[in-house]
Each structure stands twice: as C-alpha cells, then as structure tokens.
C-alpha cells in the first residue's frame, strides 16, 4: 500500500493519485514556498489542470488544493 506522501509525489504524473489520496483520508495538499527536503516541490501549475484538485488558496508562493476525486 502506498503512503500519503508517495501519492502526493505521484500527483504530477498520475491522475489516479487523487483518488488514492482521498481513500487515505487526505483532504488538502499544501505546496510551500520552499519545496520539500529533497526537491523544489510540486508544480502548482500542473496540478491546477487536475480535475480532482480544487485550488483554495494561492499567495506568496504557497498554494493549497482541496482533494475532490
């Protein structure tokens, strides 16, 4: 079974990750200004085109998406 952080990382390349996140009980995906510990983080522009995600906040390099599969 995939953990939530692995599903989040898959969001940019695999639309089924949204459904998997919802099944894991994840309601929101947060993209911080600084990325994560290893990479620049998720690309919010790519995620905006994902029909299972709804952008609910975007300011100063921080974006929050609601998971809506």
N, CA, C and O atoms as a Maestro MAE file, in Angstrom:
{
 s_m_m2io_version
 :::
 2.0.0
}

f_m_ct {
 s_m_title
 :::
 protein
 m_atom[276] {
  # First column is atom index #
  i_m_mmod_type
  r_m_x_coord
  r_m_y_coord
  r_m_z_coord
  i_m_residue_number
  s_m_chain_name
  s_m_pdb_residue_name
  s_m_pdb_atom_name
  i_m_atomic_number
  :::
  1 25 0.849 -1.190 0.000 1 A "UNK " " N  " 7
  2 3 0.000 0.000 0.000 1 A "UNK " " CA " 6
  3 2 0.893 1.252 0.000 1 A "UNK " " C  " 6
  4 15 1.906 1.311 0.698 1 A "UNK " " O  " 8
  5 25 0.509 2.203 -0.763 2 A "UNK " " N  " 7
  6 3 1.235 3.469 -0.846 2 A "UNK " " CA " 6
  7 2 0.889 4.339 0.354 2 A "UNK " " C  " 6
  8 15 -0.245 4.324 0.831 2 A "UNK " " O  " 8
  9 25 1.865 5.095 0.842 3 A "UNK " " N  " 7
  10 3 1.566 6.055 1.901 3 A "UNK " " CA " 6
  11 2 1.157 7.385 1.254 3 A "UNK " " C  " 6
  12 15 1.357 7.586 0.056 3 A "UNK " " O  " 8
  13 25 0.599 8.265 2.036 4 A "UNK " " N  " 7
  14 3 0.076 9.533 1.515 4 A "UNK " " CA " 6
  15 2 1.162 10.364 0.837 4 A "UNK " " C  " 6
  16 15 0.913 10.956 -0.213 4 A "UNK " " O  " 8
  17 25 2.356 10.419 1.414 5 A "UNK " " N  " 7
  18 3 3.407 11.253 0.810 5 A "UNK " " CA " 6
  19 2 3.821 10.722 -0.550 5 A "UNK " " C  " 6
  20 15 4.151 11.509 -1.438 5 A "UNK " " O  " 8
  21 25 3.813 9.402 -0.739 6 A "UNK " " N  " 7
  22 3 4.129 8.834 -2.051 6 A "UNK " " CA " 6
  23 2 3.039 9.189 -3.054 6 A "UNK " " C  " 6
  24 15 3.346 9.476 -4.211 6 A "UNK " " O  " 8
  25 25 1.783 9.178 -2.644 7 A "UNK " " N  " 7
  26 3 0.686 9.542 -3.544 7 A "UNK " " CA " 6
  27 2 0.794 11.008 -3.941 7 A "UNK " " C  " 6
  28 15 0.559 11.354 -5.099 7 A "UNK " " O  " 8
  29 25 1.141 11.862 -3.006 8 A "UNK " " N  " 7
  30 3 1.294 13.289 -3.313 8 A "UNK " " CA " 6
  31 2 2.377 13.475 -4.356 8 A "UNK " " C  " 6
  32 15 2.200 14.257 -5.290 8 A "UNK " " O  " 8
  33 25 3.489 12.780 -4.223 9 A "UNK " " N  " 7
  34 3 4.568 12.885 -5.196 9 A "UNK " " CA " 6
  35 2 4.134 12.422 -6.577 9 A "UNK " " C  " 6
  36 15 4.655 12.910 -7.580 9 A "UNK " " O  " 8
  37 25 3.194 11.490 -6.649 10 A "UNK " " N  " 7
  38 3 2.702 10.970 -7.926 10 A "UNK " " CA " 6
  39 2 1.715 11.914 -8.611 10 A "UNK " " C  " 6
  40 15 1.412 11.728 -9.790 10 A "UNK " " O  " 8
  41 25 1.211 12.912 -7.907 11 A "UNK " " N  " 7
  42 3 0.148 13.767 -8.451 11 A "UNK " " CA " 6
  43 2 0.481 14.378 -9.807 11 A "UNK " " C  " 6
  44 15 -0.394 14.465 -10.669 11 A "UNK " " O  " 8
  45 25 1.721 14.800 -10.013 12 A "UNK " " N  " 7
  46 3 2.080 15.472 -11.260 12 A "UNK " " CA " 6
  47 2 2.067 14.539 -12.466 12 A "UNK " " C  " 6
  48 15 1.926 14.997 -13.600 12 A "UNK " " O  " 8
  49 25 2.213 13.244 -12.236 13 A "UNK " " N  " 7
  50 3 2.314 12.317 -13.362 13 A "UNK " " CA " 6
  51 2 1.210 11.272 -13.429 13 A "UNK " " C  " 6
  52 15 1.079 10.582 -14.440 13 A "UNK " " O  " 8
  53 25 0.418 11.142 -12.375 14 A "UNK " " N  " 7
  54 3 -0.586 10.074 -12.334 14 A "UNK " " CA " 6
  55 2 -1.890 10.573 -11.711 14 A "UNK " " C  " 6
  56 15 -1.981 10.716 -10.492 14 A "UNK " " O  " 8
  57 25 -2.896 10.837 -12.541 15 A "UNK " " N  " 7
  58 3 -4.175 11.351 -12.031 15 A "UNK " " CA " 6
  59 2 -4.855 10.425 -11.022 15 A "UNK " " C  " 6
  60 15 -5.646 10.892 -10.203 15 A "UNK " " O  " 8
  61 25 -4.564 9.130 -11.064 16 A "UNK " " N  " 7
  62 3 -5.200 8.214 -10.104 16 A "UNK " " CA " 6
  63 2 -4.723 8.464 -8.679 16 A "UNK " " C  " 6
  64 15 -5.331 7.970 -7.730 16 A "UNK " " O  " 8
  65 25 -3.649 9.220 -8.517 17 A "UNK " " N  " 7
  66 3 -3.151 9.526 -7.173 17 A "UNK " " CA " 6
  67 2 -4.163 10.347 -6.385 17 A "UNK " " C  " 6
  68 15 -4.197 10.255 -5.158 17 A "UNK " " O  " 8
  69 25 -4.984 11.144 -7.051 18 A "UNK " " N  " 7
  70 3 -6.001 11.941 -6.354 18 A "UNK " " CA " 6
  71 2 -6.997 11.008 -5.654 18 A "UNK " " C  " 6
  72 15 -7.337 11.218 -4.490 18 A "UNK " " O  " 8
  73 25 -7.452 9.999 -6.357 19 A "UNK " " N  " 7
  74 3 -8.388 9.046 -5.774 19 A "UNK " " CA " 6
  75 2 -7.742 8.308 -4.610 19 A "UNK " " C  " 6
  76 15 -8.366 8.104 -3.569 19 A "UNK " " O  " 8
  77 25 -6.499 7.913 -4.793 20 A "UNK " " N  " 7
  78 3 -5.788 7.207 -3.725 20 A "UNK " " CA " 6
  79 2 -5.633 8.091 -2.490 20 A "UNK " " C  " 6
  80 15 -5.772 7.611 -1.365 20 A "UNK " " O  " 8
  81 25 -5.347 9.368 -2.688 21 A "UNK " " N  " 7
  82 3 -5.246 10.292 -1.551 21 A "UNK " " CA " 6
  83 2 -6.570 10.396 -0.809 21 A "UNK " " C  " 6
  84 15 -6.602 10.369 0.421 21 A "UNK " " O  " 8
  85 25 -7.656 10.513 -1.555 22 A "UNK " " N  " 7
  86 3 -8.976 10.602 -0.933 22 A "UNK " " CA " 6
  87 2 -9.273 9.338 -0.121 22 A "UNK " " C  " 6
  88 15 -9.830 9.415 0.974 22 A "UNK " " O  " 8
  89 25 -8.900 8.182 -0.661 23 A "UNK " " N  " 7
  90 3 -9.125 6.922 0.058 23 A "UNK " " CA " 6
  91 2 -8.290 6.840 1.336 23 A "UNK " " C  " 6
  92 15 -8.674 6.164 2.289 23 A "UNK " " O  " 8
  93 25 -7.152 7.525 1.353 24 A "UNK " " N  " 7
  94 3 -6.305 7.568 2.547 24 A "UNK " " CA " 6
  95 2 -6.768 8.620 3.550 24 A "UNK " " C  " 6
  96 15 -6.191 8.753 4.629 24 A "UNK " " O  " 8
  97 25 -7.814 9.367 3.189 25 A "UNK " " N  " 7
  98 3 -8.357 10.373 4.092 25 A "UNK " " CA " 6
  99 2 -7.710 11.741 3.971 25 A "UNK " " C  " 6
  100 15 -7.906 12.591 4.840 25 A "UNK " " O  " 8
  101 25 -6.939 11.975 2.906 26 A "UNK " " N  " 7
  102 3 -6.300 13.272 2.703 26 A "UNK " " CA " 6
  103 2 -7.318 14.235 2.101 26 A "UNK " " C  " 6
  104 15 -7.954 13.924 1.094 26 A "UNK " " O  " 8
  105 25 -7.469 15.397 2.716 27 A "UNK " " N  " 7
  106 3 -8.422 16.400 2.237 27 A "UNK " " CA " 6
  107 2 -7.753 17.553 1.501 27 A "UNK " " C  " 6
  108 15 -8.369 18.168 0.631 27 A "UNK " " O  " 8
  109 25 -6.496 17.856 1.839 28 A "UNK " " N  " 7
  110 3 -5.809 19.013 1.262 28 A "UNK " " CA " 6
  111 2 -4.362 18.667 0.926 28 A "UNK " " C  " 6
  112 15 -3.732 17.845 1.592 28 A "UNK " " O  " 8
  113 25 -3.849 19.312 -0.122 29 A "UNK " " N  " 7
  114 3 -2.439 19.219 -0.497 29 A "UNK " " CA " 6
  115 2 -1.869 20.624 -0.393 29 A "UNK " " C  " 6
  116 15 -2.398 21.562 -0.989 29 A "UNK " " O  " 8
  117 25 -0.792 20.765 0.365 30 A "UNK " " N  " 7
  118 3 -0.151 22.050 0.615 30 A "UNK " " CA " 6
  119 2 1.163 22.094 -0.148 30 A "UNK " " C  " 6
  120 15 1.976 21.176 -0.040 30 A "UNK " " O  " 8
  121 25 1.376 23.156 -0.920 31 A "UNK " " N  " 7
  122 3 2.658 23.375 -1.593 31 A "UNK " " CA " 6
  123 2 3.272 24.620 -0.980 31 A "UNK " " C  " 6
  124 15 2.754 25.726 -1.133 31 A "UNK " " O  " 8
  125 25 4.375 24.427 -0.290 32 A "UNK " " N  " 7
  126 3 5.048 25.542 0.367 32 A "UNK " " CA " 6
  127 2 6.011 26.272 -0.559 32 A "UNK " " C  " 6
  128 15 6.389 25.763 -1.614 32 A "UNK " " O  " 8
  129 25 6.381 27.413 -0.167 33 A "UNK " " N  " 7
  130 3 7.277 28.275 -0.939 33 A "UNK " " CA " 6
  131 2 8.661 27.657 -1.096 33 A "UNK " " C  " 6
  132 15 9.327 27.893 -2.104 33 A "UNK " " O  " 8
  133 25 9.099 26.882 -0.134 34 A "UNK " " N  " 7
  134 3 10.463 26.353 -0.130 34 A "UNK " " CA " 6
  135 2 10.588 24.950 -0.716 34 A "UNK " " C  " 6
  136 15 11.699 24.420 -0.741 34 A "UNK " " O  " 8
  137 25 9.526 24.325 -1.183 35 A "UNK " " N  " 7
  138 3 9.610 22.957 -1.682 35 A "UNK " " CA " 6
  139 2 9.624 21.969 -0.526 35 A "UNK " " C  " 6
  140 15 9.054 22.221 0.536 35 A "UNK " " O  " 8
  141 25 10.284 20.842 -0.754 36 A "UNK " " N  " 7
  142 3 10.389 19.867 0.329 36 A "UNK " " CA " 6
  143 2 11.864 19.633 0.660 36 A "UNK " " C  " 6
  144 15 12.720 20.414 0.244 36 A "UNK " " O  " 8
  145 25 12.160 18.594 1.384 37 A "UNK " " N  " 7
  146 3 13.528 18.358 1.841 37 A "UNK " " CA " 6
  147 2 14.482 17.966 0.718 37 A "UNK " " C  " 6
  148 15 15.688 18.180 0.839 37 A "UNK " " O  " 8
  149 25 13.968 17.397 -0.370 38 A "UNK " " N  " 7
  150 3 14.828 16.868 -1.421 38 A "UNK " " CA " 6
  151 2 14.711 17.596 -2.749 38 A "UNK " " C  " 6
  152 15 15.666 17.598 -3.527 38 A "UNK " " O  " 8
  153 25 13.581 18.208 -3.029 39 A "UNK " " N  " 7
  154 3 13.348 18.789 -4.352 39 A "UNK " " CA " 6
  155 2 12.708 20.171 -4.204 39 A "UNK " " C  " 6
  156 15 12.474 20.660 -3.099 39 A "UNK " " O  " 8
  157 25 12.438 20.774 -5.356 40 A "UNK " " N  " 7
  158 3 11.769 22.076 -5.359 40 A "UNK " " CA " 6
  159 2 10.299 21.957 -4.987 40 A "UNK " " C  " 6
  160 15 9.643 22.977 -4.776 40 A "UNK " " O  " 8
  161 25 9.768 20.757 -4.901 41 A "UNK " " N  " 7
  162 3 8.363 20.557 -4.546 41 A "UNK " " CA " 6
  163 2 7.487 20.381 -5.769 41 A "UNK " " C  " 6
  164 15 7.976 20.333 -6.898 41 A "UNK " " O  " 8
  165 25 6.206 20.286 -5.539 42 A "UNK " " N  " 7
  166 3 5.246 20.080 -6.621 42 A "UNK " " CA " 6
  167 2 5.070 21.341 -7.452 42 A "UNK " " C  " 6
  168 15 5.274 22.457 -6.973 42 A "UNK " " O  " 8
  169 25 4.693 21.141 -8.693 43 A "UNK " " N  " 7
  170 3 4.431 22.237 -9.612 43 A "UNK " " CA " 6
  171 2 2.936 22.561 -9.553 43 A "UNK " " C  " 6
  172 15 2.115 21.811 -10.082 43 A "UNK " " O  " 8
  173 25 2.589 23.664 -8.919 44 A "UNK " " N  " 7
  174 3 1.185 24.061 -8.781 44 A "UNK " " CA " 6
  175 2 0.504 24.287 -10.109 44 A "UNK " " C  " 6
  176 15 -0.694 24.035 -10.235 44 A "UNK " " O  " 8
  177 25 1.243 24.762 -11.113 45 A "UNK " " N  " 7
  178 3 0.649 24.981 -12.429 45 A "UNK " " CA " 6
  179 2 0.160 23.672 -13.036 45 A "UNK " " C  " 6
  180 15 -0.905 23.636 -13.651 45 A "UNK " " O  " 8
  181 25 0.921 22.607 -12.871 46 A "UNK " " N  " 7
  182 3 0.485 21.301 -13.381 46 A "UNK " " CA " 6
  183 2 -0.729 20.793 -12.616 46 A "UNK " " C  " 6
  184 15 -1.648 20.222 -13.205 46 A "UNK " " O  " 8
  185 25 -0.730 21.000 -11.312 47 A "UNK " " N  " 7
  186 3 -1.833 20.480 -10.501 47 A "UNK " " CA " 6
  187 2 -3.139 21.236 -10.732 47 A "UNK " " C  " 6
  188 15 -4.216 20.678 -10.522 47 A "UNK " " O  " 8
  189 25 -3.062 22.479 -11.156 48 A "UNK " " N  " 7
  190 3 -4.288 23.251 -11.437 48 A "UNK " " CA " 6
  191 2 -5.126 22.608 -12.541 48 A "UNK " " C  " 6
  192 15 -6.343 22.790 -12.582 48 A "UNK " " O  " 8
  193 25 -4.486 21.863 -13.426 49 A "UNK " " N  " 7
  194 3 -5.217 21.224 -14.527 49 A "UNK " " CA " 6
  195 2 -5.801 19.874 -14.123 49 A "UNK " " C  " 6
  196 15 -6.517 19.248 -14.905 49 A "UNK " " O  " 8
  197 25 -5.503 19.428 -12.920 50 A "UNK " " N  " 7
  198 3 -6.018 18.145 -12.433 50 A "UNK " " CA " 6
  199 2 -7.459 18.319 -11.945 50 A "UNK " " C  " 6
  200 15 -7.703 19.062 -10.994 50 A "UNK " " O  " 8
  201 25 -8.423 17.635 -12.594 51 A "UNK " " N  " 7
  202 3 -9.831 17.836 -12.224 51 A "UNK " " CA " 6
  203 2 -10.169 17.398 -10.796 51 A "UNK " " C  " 6
  204 15 -11.183 17.843 -10.258 51 A "UNK " " O  " 8
  205 25 -9.375 16.560 -10.177 52 A "UNK " " N  " 7
  206 3 -9.655 16.103 -8.824 52 A "UNK " " CA " 6
  207 2 -9.103 17.007 -7.738 52 A "UNK " " C  " 6
  208 15 -9.233 16.711 -6.550 52 A "UNK " " O  " 8
  209 25 -8.482 18.118 -8.147 53 A "UNK " " N  " 7
  210 3 -7.942 19.070 -7.178 53 A "UNK " " CA " 6
  211 2 -8.558 20.434 -7.413 53 A "UNK " " C  " 6
  212 15 -8.694 20.873 -8.555 53 A "UNK " " O  " 8
  213 25 -8.927 21.099 -6.342 54 A "UNK " " N  " 7
  214 3 -9.502 22.446 -6.411 54 A "UNK " " CA " 6
  215 2 -8.588 23.400 -5.641 54 A "UNK " " C  " 6
  216 15 -8.379 23.233 -4.439 54 A "UNK " " O  " 8
  217 25 -8.052 24.389 -6.330 55 A "UNK " " N  " 7
  218 3 -7.200 25.367 -5.665 55 A "UNK " " CA " 6
  219 2 -8.052 26.236 -4.743 55 A "UNK " " C  " 6
  220 15 -9.014 26.864 -5.187 55 A "UNK " " O  " 8
  221 25 -7.695 26.270 -3.461 56 A "UNK " " N  " 7
  222 3 -8.464 27.054 -2.495 56 A "UNK " " CA " 6
  223 2 -7.663 28.208 -1.916 56 A "UNK " " C  " 6
  224 15 -8.219 29.091 -1.263 56 A "UNK " " O  " 8
  225 25 -6.345 28.203 -2.158 57 A "UNK " " N  " 7
  226 3 -5.511 29.283 -1.644 57 A "UNK " " CA " 6
  227 2 -4.258 29.386 -2.497 57 A "UNK " " C  " 6
  228 15 -3.668 28.374 -2.875 57 A "UNK " " O  " 8
  229 25 -3.851 30.632 -2.801 58 A "UNK " " N  " 7
  230 3 -2.618 30.860 -3.545 58 A "UNK " " CA " 6
  231 2 -2.120 32.258 -3.215 58 A "UNK " " C  " 6
  232 15 -2.703 33.249 -3.653 58 A "UNK " " O  " 8
  233 25 -1.039 32.339 -2.439 59 A "UNK " " N  " 7
  234 3 -0.487 33.633 -2.054 59 A "UNK " " CA " 6
  235 2 0.960 33.480 -1.622 59 A "UNK " " C  " 6
  236 15 1.298 32.549 -0.891 59 A "UNK " " O  " 8
  237 25 1.804 34.375 -2.062 60 A "UNK " " N  " 7
  238 3 3.208 34.423 -1.630 60 A "UNK " " CA " 6
  239 2 3.936 33.094 -1.781 60 A "UNK " " C  " 6
  240 15 4.716 32.716 -0.907 60 A "UNK " " O  " 8
  241 25 3.692 32.382 -2.875 61 A "UNK " " N  " 7
  242 3 4.392 31.125 -3.121 61 A "UNK " " CA " 6
  243 2 3.823 29.917 -2.418 61 A "UNK " " C  " 6
  244 15 4.392 28.829 -2.499 61 A "UNK " " O  " 8
  245 25 2.709 30.088 -1.727 62 A "UNK " " N  " 7
  246 3 2.047 28.979 -1.033 62 A "UNK " " CA " 6
  247 2 0.733 28.685 -1.747 62 A "UNK " " C  " 6
  248 15 -0.061 29.590 -2.005 62 A "UNK " " O  " 8
  249 25 0.512 27.412 -2.062 63 A "UNK " " N  " 7
  250 3 -0.728 27.002 -2.726 63 A "UNK " " CA " 6
  251 2 -1.327 25.832 -1.966 63 A "UNK " " C  " 6
  252 15 -0.611 24.925 -1.541 63 A "UNK " " O  " 8
  253 25 -2.643 25.855 -1.798 64 A "UNK " " N  " 7
  254 3 -3.355 24.760 -1.149 64 A "UNK " " CA " 6
  255 2 -4.459 24.293 -2.088 64 A "UNK " " C  " 6
  256 15 -5.236 25.092 -2.611 64 A "UNK " " O  " 8
  257 25 -4.508 22.971 -2.288 65 A "UNK " " N  " 7
  258 3 -5.537 22.345 -3.121 65 A "UNK " " CA " 6
  259 2 -6.409 21.470 -2.247 65 A "UNK " " C  " 6
  260 15 -5.905 20.777 -1.363 65 A "UNK " " O  " 8
  261 25 -7.713 21.491 -2.483 66 A "UNK " " N  " 7
  262 3 -8.646 20.561 -1.837 66 A "UNK " " CA " 6
  263 2 -8.728 19.320 -2.730 66 A "UNK " " C  " 6
  264 15 -8.856 19.434 -3.949 66 A "UNK " " O  " 8
  265 25 -8.653 18.152 -2.125 67 A "UNK " " N  " 7
  266 3 -8.765 16.884 -2.853 67 A "UNK " " CA " 6
  267 2 -10.237 16.612 -3.065 67 A "UNK " " C  " 6
  268 15 -10.997 16.486 -2.105 67 A "UNK " " O  " 8
  269 25 -10.650 16.518 -4.343 68 A "UNK " " N  " 7
  270 3 -12.057 16.297 -4.691 68 A "UNK " " CA " 6
  271 2 -12.138 15.297 -5.840 68 A "UNK " " C  " 6
  272 15 -12.348 15.687 -6.988 68 A "UNK " " O  " 8
  273 25 -11.972 14.003 -5.538 69 A "UNK " " N  " 7
  274 3 -11.952 12.994 -6.617 69 A "UNK " " CA " 6
  275 2 -13.306 12.834 -7.286 69 A "UNK " " C  " 6
  276 15 -13.448 12.028 -8.206 69 A "UNK " " O  " 8
  :::
 }
 m_bond[275] {
  # First column is bond index #
  i_m_from
  i_m_to
  i_m_order
  :::
  1 1 2 1
  2 2 3 1
  3 3 4 2
  4 3 5 1
  5 5 6 1
  6 6 7 1
  7 7 8 2
  8 7 9 1
  9 9 10 1
  10 10 11 1
  11 11 12 2
  12 11 13 1
  13 13 14 1
  14 14 15 1
  15 15 16 2
  16 15 17 1
  17 17 18 1
  18 18 19 1
  19 19 20 2
  20 19 21 1
  21 21 22 1
  22 22 23 1
  23 23 24 2
  24 23 25 1
  25 25 26 1
  26 26 27 1
  27 27 28 2
  28 27 29 1
  29 29 30 1
  30 30 31 1
  31 31 32 2
  32 31 33 1
  33 33 34 1
  34 34 35 1
  35 35 36 2
  36 35 37 1
  37 37 38 1
  38 38 39 1
  39 39 40 2
  40 39 41 1
  41 41 42 1
  42 42 43 1
  43 43 44 2
  44 43 45 1
  45 45 46 1
  46 46 47 1
  47 47 48 2
  48 47 49 1
  49 49 50 1
  50 50 51 1
  51 51 52 2
  52 51 53 1
  53 53 54 1
  54 54 55 1
  55 55 56 2
  56 55 57 1
  57 57 58 1
  58 58 59 1
  59 59 60 2
  60 59 61 1
  61 61 62 1
  62 62 63 1
  63 63 64 2
  64 63 65 1
  65 65 66 1
  66 66 67 1
  67 67 68 2
  68 67 69 1
  69 69 70 1
  70 70 71 1
  71 71 72 2
  72 71 73 1
  73 73 74 1
  74 74 75 1
  75 75 76 2
  76 75 77 1
  77 77 78 1
  78 78 79 1
  79 79 80 2
  80 79 81 1
  81 81 82 1
  82 82 83 1
  83 83 84 2
  84 83 85 1
  85 85 86 1
  86 86 87 1
  87 87 88 2
  88 87 89 1
  89 89 90 1
  90 90 91 1
  91 91 92 2
  92 91 93 1
  93 93 94 1
  94 94 95 1
  95 95 96 2
  96 95 97 1
  97 97 98 1
  98 98 99 1
  99 99 100 2
  100 99 101 1
  101 101 102 1
  102 102 103 1
  103 103 104 2
  104 103 105 1
  105 105 106 1
  106 106 107 1
  107 107 108 2
  108 107 109 1
  109 109 110 1
  110 110 111 1
  111 111 112 2
  112 111 113 1
  113 113 114 1
  114 114 115 1
  115 115 116 2
  116 115 117 1
  117 117 118 1
  118 118 119 1
  119 119 120 2
  120 119 121 1
  121 121 122 1
  122 122 123 1
  123 123 124 2
  124 123 125 1
  125 125 126 1
  126 126 127 1
  127 127 128 2
  128 127 129 1
  129 129 130 1
  130 130 131 1
  131 131 132 2
  132 131 133 1
  133 133 134 1
  134 134 135 1
  135 135 136 2
  136 135 137 1
  137 137 138 1
  138 138 139 1
  139 139 140 2
  140 139 141 1
  141 141 142 1
  142 142 143 1
  143 143 144 2
  144 143 145 1
  145 145 146 1
  146 146 147 1
  147 147 148 2
  148 147 149 1
  149 149 150 1
  150 150 151 1
  151 151 152 2
  152 151 153 1
  153 153 154 1
  154 154 155 1
  155 155 156 2
  156 155 157 1
  157 157 158 1
  158 158 159 1
  159 159 160 2
  160 159 161 1
  161 161 162 1
  162 162 163 1
  163 163 164 2
  164 163 165 1
  165 165 166 1
  166 166 167 1
  167 167 168 2
  168 167 169 1
  169 169 170 1
  170 170 171 1
  171 171 172 2
  172 171 173 1
  173 173 174 1
  174 174 175 1
  175 175 176 2
  176 175 177 1
  177 177 178 1
  178 178 179 1
  179 179 180 2
  180 179 181 1
  181 181 182 1
  182 182 183 1
  183 183 184 2
  184 183 185 1
  185 185 186 1
  186 186 187 1
  187 187 188 2
  188 187 189 1
  189 189 190 1
  190 190 191 1
  191 191 192 2
  192 191 193 1
  193 193 194 1
  194 194 195 1
  195 195 196 2
  196 195 197 1
  197 197 198 1
  198 198 199 1
  199 199 200 2
  200 199 201 1
  201 201 202 1
  202 202 203 1
  203 203 204 2
  204 203 205 1
  205 205 206 1
  206 206 207 1
  207 207 208 2
  208 207 209 1
  209 209 210 1
  210 210 211 1
  211 211 212 2
  212 211 213 1
  213 213 214 1
  214 214 215 1
  215 215 216 2
  216 215 217 1
  217 217 218 1
  218 218 219 1
  219 219 220 2
  220 219 221 1
  221 221 222 1
  222 222 223 1
  223 223 224 2
  224 223 225 1
  225 225 226 1
  226 226 227 1
  227 227 228 2
  228 227 229 1
  229 229 230 1
  230 230 231 1
  231 231 232 2
  232 231 233 1
  233 233 234 1
  234 234 235 1
  235 235 236 2
  236 235 237 1
  237 237 238 1
  238 238 239 1
  239 239 240 2
  240 239 241 1
  241 241 242 1
  242 242 243 1
  243 243 244 2
  244 243 245 1
  245 245 246 1
  246 246 247 1
  247 247 248 2
  248 247 249 1
  249 249 250 1
  250 250 251 1
  251 251 252 2
  252 251 253 1
  253 253 254 1
  254 254 255 1
  255 255 256 2
  256 255 257 1
  257 257 258 1
  258 258 259 1
  259 259 260 2
  260 259 261 1
  261 261 262 1
  262 262 263 1
  263 263 264 2
  264 263 265 1
  265 265 266 1
  266 266 267 1
  267 267 268 2
  268 267 269 1
  269 269 270 1
  270 270 271 1
  271 271 272 2
  272 271 273 1
  273 273 274 1
  274 274 275 1
  275 275 276 2
  :::
 }
}
